Amino acid sequence: MDYKFPDKYNQYWRTSISEIDRNKINIRGYPLEELSGRISYTDAIVLCLRGEIPGPVESNVINAIFTAAMDHQFLNTTALAARTVVSANPDPVAGIAAGVLSFGRVTAGVPSFVVELLQEATAEAPDPGDFDAIAEKVVHDYRSTGRRIPGFGHPIHDMVGDHYTFRSQLLYDRVRDFGLPLDGMVALYERIHTVFLGTITKALPINVDGLMGAVFAELGYLPVEVHALAPFTMLPGIVAHVVEEIREGVPLRIVPESYYVGVPTRHRTDLPGAAKEGAS
């Protein structure tokens, strides 16, 4: 086929992720034989995504993030979506895909929106080090426009201490013990939370997704990178739910009880032979 603009398609597909030739595979420049079985799966994910093998602090922190929210039983939509799909189509890949597709702004995908919030807030601030002013502005902007600040609140877990649920506190402790500085983005996020609590009457905690986002921001990750990594945080649970549903679940799951809230029963009066309204 002759293209009108052949030069347009020179090096049309390019990648800096991997290089493959006969009996040769390099990942981000590293020969596969130097990586396979010699770096952790977490490090391999970071290497593929960001181009470098993470150092010990980043490696441990990302691993802590990946294991902080492995499953939420049926409280989260990921398991429900995955199990419902495989109850009708017992293909594990279909179920896993359905679970991943439920990630977004409301659940599981929250960390990327926290990163976005923190990066934008510090980029626009006259003094990025003035956490009090930044926090006041963020809370005012969100509250005045009726938006929810991502990462605040949890349906069942209470606030432990000044900021966190038991699970987000656990992640905080792990990250601190691994040596990640917490006086930057994490401290700013805590300050935003403190200001926010002053505007409400409930003790809404920072949930684990919110802290994940603050930690990713501390590591310098971009929102798109964090959003792409979101499925890894709950993938172990999704996989387990899918397999359990296929092996032990109920074929063709239903909603056991639902409520109709539409108009009462009514009938067409314009059809041939239909009774006219008011006719006796």
Kinemage of the C-alpha trace (Angstrom):
@kinemage 1
@onewidth
@group {chain A} dominant
@subgroup {mainchain}
@vectorlist {calphas} color= white
{ca met a 1} P 0.000 0.000 0.000
{ca asp a 2} L 1.316 3.446 -0.928
{ca tyr a 3} L 0.668 6.104 1.703
{ca lys a 4} L 0.234 9.742 0.790
{ca phe a 5} L 2.697 10.798 3.505
{ca pro a 6} L 5.124 7.862 3.878
{ca asp a 7} L 7.518 9.777 6.140
{ca lys a 8} L 4.732 10.086 8.697
{ca tyr a 9} L 5.025 6.389 9.455
{ca asn a 10} L 8.798 6.214 9.911
{ca gln a 11} L 9.414 4.763 13.386
{ca tyr a 12} L 5.660 4.876 13.900
{ca trp a 13} L 5.769 2.490 16.884
{ca arg a 14} L 8.541 3.220 19.362
{ca thr a 15} L 9.157 2.238 22.975
{ca ser a 16} L 11.818 2.737 25.610
{ca ile a 17} L 10.462 -0.066 27.787
{ca ser a 18} L 11.884 -3.189 26.190
{ca glu a 19} L 14.129 -4.337 23.373
{ca ile a 20} L 13.678 -7.772 21.884
{ca asp a 21} L 15.815 -9.622 19.359
{ca arg a 22} L 16.547 -13.285 18.734
{ca asn a 23} L 17.494 -14.864 22.070
{ca lys a 24} L 17.690 -11.410 23.653
{ca ile a 25} L 15.333 -9.414 25.871
{ca asn a 26} L 16.291 -6.171 27.584
{ca ile a 27} L 13.941 -4.398 30.025
{ca arg a 28} L 14.733 -0.690 30.346
{ca gly a 29} L 18.248 -1.580 29.168
{ca tyr a 30} L 18.808 -4.427 31.631
{ca pro a 31} L 19.255 -7.956 30.210
{ca leu a 32} L 16.416 -10.167 31.412
{ca glu a 33} L 18.882 -12.667 32.868
{ca glu a 34} L 20.049 -9.973 35.306
{ca leu a 35} L 16.477 -9.301 36.456
{ca ser a 36} L 14.500 -12.529 36.411
{ca gly a 37} L 14.428 -13.997 39.907
{ca arg a 38} L 16.901 -11.369 41.088
{ca ile a 39} L 14.588 -8.434 41.701
{ca ser a 40} L 11.200 -8.491 43.401
{ca tyr a 41} L 7.931 -8.314 41.519
{ca thr a 42} L 7.324 -4.869 43.047
{ca asp a 43} L 10.703 -3.648 41.789
{ca ala a 44} L 9.945 -5.081 38.337
{ca ile a 45} L 6.682 -3.115 38.192
{ca val a 46} L 8.425 0.129 39.145
{ca leu a 47} L 11.266 -0.550 36.699
{ca cys a 48} L 8.887 -1.112 33.798
{ca leu a 49} L 6.781 1.930 34.685
{ca arg a 50} L 9.417 4.480 35.663
{ca gly a 51} L 12.601 3.214 34.033
{ca glu a 52} L 14.757 2.564 37.099
{ca ile a 53} L 15.034 -0.116 39.764
{ca pro a 54} L 13.831 1.565 42.967
{ca gly a 55} L 16.140 1.988 45.922
{ca pro a 56} L 15.458 0.184 49.212
{ca val a 57} L 13.216 2.902 50.695
{ca glu a 58} L 11.026 3.286 47.620
{ca ser a 59} L 10.903 -0.481 47.101
{ca asn a 60} L 9.726 -1.147 50.655
{ca val a 61} L 7.247 1.734 50.588
{ca ile a 62} L 5.640 0.631 47.313
{ca asn a 63} L 5.432 -2.934 48.602
{ca ala a 64} L 3.708 -1.613 51.743
{ca ile a 65} L 1.214 0.260 49.563
{ca phe a 66} L 0.539 -2.840 47.462
{ca thr a 67} L -0.184 -4.902 50.571
{ca ala a 68} L -2.140 -2.318 52.586
{ca ala a 69} L -5.500 -2.878 50.885
{ca met a 70} L -5.399 -6.346 49.370
{ca asp a 71} L -9.093 -7.003 49.900
{ca his a 72} L -12.225 -5.351 51.313
{ca gln a 73} L -14.503 -8.412 51.365
{ca phe a 74} L -17.813 -7.120 49.911
{ca leu a 75} L -17.492 -3.533 51.103
{ca asn a 76} L -15.802 -2.539 47.866
{ca thr a 77} L -17.286 -2.745 44.375
{ca thr a 78} L -14.259 -4.554 42.950
{ca ala a 79} L -15.146 -7.956 44.434
{ca leu a 80} L -18.854 -7.528 43.699
{ca ala a 81} L -18.232 -6.617 40.069
{ca ala a 82} L -15.763 -9.451 39.563
{ca arg a 83} L -17.904 -12.102 41.237
{ca thr a 84} L -21.114 -11.035 39.487
{ca val a 85} L -19.462 -11.308 36.083
{ca val a 86} L -17.926 -14.736 36.651
{ca ser a 87} L -21.187 -16.042 38.095
{ca ala a 88} L -22.602 -15.611 34.588
{ca asn a 89} L -19.405 -16.093 32.606
{ca pro a 90} L -17.015 -18.342 34.567
{ca asp a 91} L -13.886 -16.996 32.896
{ca pro a 92} L -11.390 -15.743 35.493
{ca val a 93} L -9.854 -13.185 33.155
{ca ala a 94} L -13.280 -11.675 32.454
{ca gly a 95} L -13.938 -11.416 36.183
{ca ile a 96} L -10.554 -9.862 36.949
{ca ala a 97} L -11.089 -7.323 34.165
{ca ala a 98} L -14.534 -6.449 35.568
{ca gly a 99} L -13.051 -5.882 39.014
{ca val a 100} L -10.330 -3.627 37.637
{ca leu a 101} L -12.863 -1.651 35.592
{ca ser a 102} L -14.635 -0.648 38.806
{ca phe a 103} L -11.632 1.440 39.892
{ca gly a 104} L -12.199 5.182 39.688
{ca arg a 105} L -12.726 8.474 41.476
{ca val a 106} L -15.073 7.001 44.084
{ca thr a 107} L -13.195 3.836 45.010
{ca ala a 108} L -9.733 2.312 44.665
{ca gly a 109} L -8.546 4.909 42.131
{ca val a 110} L -8.505 7.652 44.772
{ca pro a 111} L -4.695 7.823 45.302
{ca ser a 112} L -4.096 9.388 41.883
{ca phe a 113} L -6.576 12.173 42.649
{ca val a 114} L -4.811 12.859 45.947
{ca val a 115} L -1.507 13.154 44.075
{ca glu a 116} L -3.150 15.538 41.620
{ca leu a 117} L -4.573 17.638 44.457
{ca leu a 118} L -1.258 17.916 46.295
{ca gln a 119} L 0.843 18.628 43.221
{ca glu a 120} L -1.531 21.304 41.975
{ca ala a 121} L -1.823 22.886 45.421
{ca thr a 122} L 1.935 23.216 45.864
{ca ala a 123} L 2.532 24.307 42.263
{ca glu a 124} L 0.046 27.165 42.543
{ca ala a 125} L 1.054 28.319 46.022
{ca pro a 126} L 3.104 31.552 46.295
{ca asp a 127} L 5.067 29.817 49.057
{ca pro a 128} L 5.006 26.001 48.678
{ca gly a 129} L 6.299 25.712 52.228
{ca asp a 130} L 3.357 27.543 53.779
{ca phe a 131} L 1.243 24.489 54.574
{ca asp a 132} L -1.299 26.464 56.591
{ca ala a 133} L -2.145 28.787 53.699
{ca ile a 134} L -2.209 25.941 51.184
{ca ala a 135} L -4.484 23.857 53.401
{ca glu a 136} L -6.892 26.728 53.975
{ca lys a 137} L -7.106 27.385 50.230
{ca val a 138} L -7.616 23.719 49.302
{ca val a 139} L -10.397 23.226 51.831
{ca his a 140} L -12.093 26.486 50.851
{ca asp a 141} L -11.918 25.654 47.123
{ca tyr a 142} L -13.375 22.184 47.601
{ca arg a 143} L -16.032 23.129 50.145
{ca ser a 144} L -17.201 26.214 48.261
{ca thr a 145} L -17.740 24.175 45.094
{ca gly a 146} L -19.404 21.229 46.807
{ca arg a 147} L -16.627 18.776 45.962
{ca arg a 148} L -15.417 15.986 48.211
{ca ile a 149} L -11.748 16.054 49.144
{ca pro a 150} L -10.383 12.690 47.945
{ca gly a 151} L -9.246 10.254 50.602
{ca phe a 152} L -11.296 11.571 53.534
{ca gly a 153} L -13.893 9.367 55.254
{ca his a 154} L -14.683 5.681 55.628
{ca pro a 155} L -18.030 3.859 55.930
{ca ile a 156} L -17.041 1.610 58.842
{ca his a 157} L -13.553 2.397 60.162
{ca asp a 158} L -13.228 5.014 62.892
{ca met a 159} L -10.586 7.707 63.168
{ca val a 160} L -7.617 6.632 65.281
{ca gly a 161} L -5.685 9.568 66.708
{ca asp a 162} L -5.718 12.854 64.829
{ca his a 163} L -5.972 11.614 61.254
{ca tyr a 164} L -6.126 7.953 60.323
{ca thr a 165} L -8.122 4.734 60.358
{ca phe a 166} L -6.400 1.707 61.862
{ca arg a 167} L -5.344 0.591 58.386
{ca ser a 168} L -4.048 3.933 57.148
{ca gln a 169} L -2.233 4.339 60.470
{ca leu a 170} L -0.654 0.942 59.884
{ca leu a 171} L 0.554 2.056 56.447
{ca tyr a 172} L 1.830 5.324 57.928
{ca asp a 173} L 3.834 3.428 60.542
{ca arg a 174} L 5.319 1.078 57.943
{ca val a 175} L 6.289 3.929 55.622
{ca arg a 176} L 7.857 5.857 58.493
{ca asp a 177} L 9.804 2.805 59.626
{ca phe a 178} L 11.138 2.310 56.086
{ca gly a 179} L 12.656 5.781 56.203
{ca leu a 180} L 10.458 7.825 53.849
{ca pro a 181} L 10.395 11.501 54.923
{ca leu a 182} L 6.875 12.433 56.029
{ca asp a 183} L 7.319 16.175 56.515
{ca gly a 184} L 6.467 17.056 52.907
{ca met a 185} L 3.399 15.946 50.990
{ca val a 186} L 2.169 13.655 53.754
{ca ala a 187} L 2.413 16.450 56.326
{ca leu a 188} L 0.607 18.827 53.945
{ca tyr a 189} L -2.176 16.290 53.434
{ca glu a 190} L -2.517 15.926 57.204
{ca arg a 191} L -2.722 19.709 57.519
{ca ile a 192} L -5.472 19.822 54.878
{ca his a 193} L -7.291 17.159 56.875
{ca thr a 194} L -6.988 19.159 60.096
{ca val a 195} L -8.411 22.268 58.442
{ca phe a 196} L -11.185 20.193 56.893
{ca leu a 197} L -12.159 18.713 60.274
{ca gly a 198} L -12.637 22.250 61.530
{ca thr a 199} L -15.424 22.761 58.977
{ca ile a 200} L -17.506 19.679 59.841
{ca thr a 201} L -19.011 18.021 62.908
{ca lys a 202} L -18.018 14.425 62.132
{ca ala a 203} L -14.645 12.801 62.745
{ca leu a 204} L -13.948 11.741 59.155
{ca pro a 205} L -10.527 10.048 58.972
{ca ile a 206} L -7.923 9.884 56.240
{ca asn a 207} L -8.528 6.492 54.662
{ca val a 208} L -5.853 4.183 53.317
{ca asp a 209} L -6.357 5.311 49.706
{ca gly a 210} L -5.815 8.918 50.754
{ca leu a 211} L -2.558 8.132 52.526
{ca met a 212} L -1.409 6.033 49.559
{ca gly a 213} L -1.832 9.107 47.385
{ca ala a 214} L 0.106 11.337 49.778
{ca val a 215} L 2.934 8.792 49.925
{ca phe a 216} L 3.039 8.468 46.133
{ca ala a 217} L 3.194 12.277 45.934
{ca glu a 218} L 6.079 12.235 48.418
{ca leu a 219} L 7.901 9.830 46.084
{ca gly a 220} L 7.344 12.140 43.125
{ca tyr a 221} L 4.994 9.903 41.155
{ca leu a 222} L 2.746 11.446 38.504
{ca pro a 223} L -1.050 11.091 38.793
{ca val a 224} L -1.221 8.956 35.632
{ca glu a 225} L 1.445 6.603 37.030
{ca val a 226} L -0.432 6.248 40.310
{ca his a 227} L -3.738 5.621 38.545
{ca ala a 228} L -2.084 2.926 36.430
{ca leu a 229} L -0.749 1.247 39.581
{ca ala a 230} L -4.107 1.318 41.391
{ca pro a 231} L -5.195 -2.201 40.343
{ca phe a 232} L -2.093 -3.716 41.948
{ca thr a 233} L -3.309 -2.609 45.375
{ca met a 234} L -6.362 -4.878 45.226
{ca leu a 235} L -5.467 -7.396 42.541
{ca pro a 236} L -4.675 -10.217 45.007
{ca gly a 237} L -8.166 -9.962 46.469
{ca ile a 238} L -9.855 -9.691 43.075
{ca val a 239} L -8.071 -12.805 41.820
{ca ala a 240} L -9.009 -14.742 44.959
{ca his a 241} L -12.665 -13.671 44.781
{ca val a 242} L -12.900 -14.647 41.130
{ca val a 243} L -11.493 -18.126 41.726
{ca glu a 244} L -13.635 -18.654 44.825
{ca glu a 245} L -16.792 -17.602 42.975
{ca ile a 246} L -16.088 -19.930 40.066
{ca arg a 247} L -15.343 -22.870 42.353
{ca glu a 248} L -17.841 -22.338 45.149
{ca gly a 249} L -20.211 -19.525 44.246
{ca val a 250} L -23.773 -19.292 42.971
{ca pro a 251} L -24.350 -19.439 39.205
{ca leu a 252} L -25.918 -16.256 37.846
{ca arg a 253} L -25.933 -14.017 40.895
{ca ile a 254} L -28.964 -11.776 41.382
{ca val a 255} L -29.931 -8.832 43.575
{ca pro a 256} L -32.019 -10.594 46.245
{ca glu a 257} L -34.222 -7.587 46.906
{ca ser a 258} L -34.867 -4.383 45.040
{ca tyr a 259} L -37.511 -1.673 45.053
{ca tyr a 260} L -39.459 -0.198 42.161
{ca val a 261} L -39.889 3.553 42.599
{ca gly a 262} L -41.418 4.489 39.236
{ca val a 263} L -44.986 5.395 38.266
{ca pro a 264} L -47.825 2.962 39.152
{ca thr a 265} L -49.175 0.525 36.578
{ca arg a 266} L -50.787 2.332 33.614
{ca his a 267} L -52.162 1.338 30.238
{ca arg a 268} L -52.116 2.583 26.685
{ca thr a 269} L -55.489 3.978 25.581
{ca asp a 270} L -54.509 4.739 22.000
{ca leu a 271} L -54.208 1.114 20.871
{ca pro a 272} L -56.918 -0.541 18.695
{ca gly a 273} L -59.560 -2.061 20.959
{ca ala a 274} L -58.186 -0.403 24.099
{ca ala a 275} L -60.679 0.874 26.619
{ca lys a 276} L -60.965 4.635 26.616
{ca glu a 277} L -60.352 6.541 29.822
{ca gly a 278} L -63.625 7.331 31.569
{ca ala a 279} L -65.582 4.729 29.562
{ca ser a 280} L -68.000 2.623 31.650
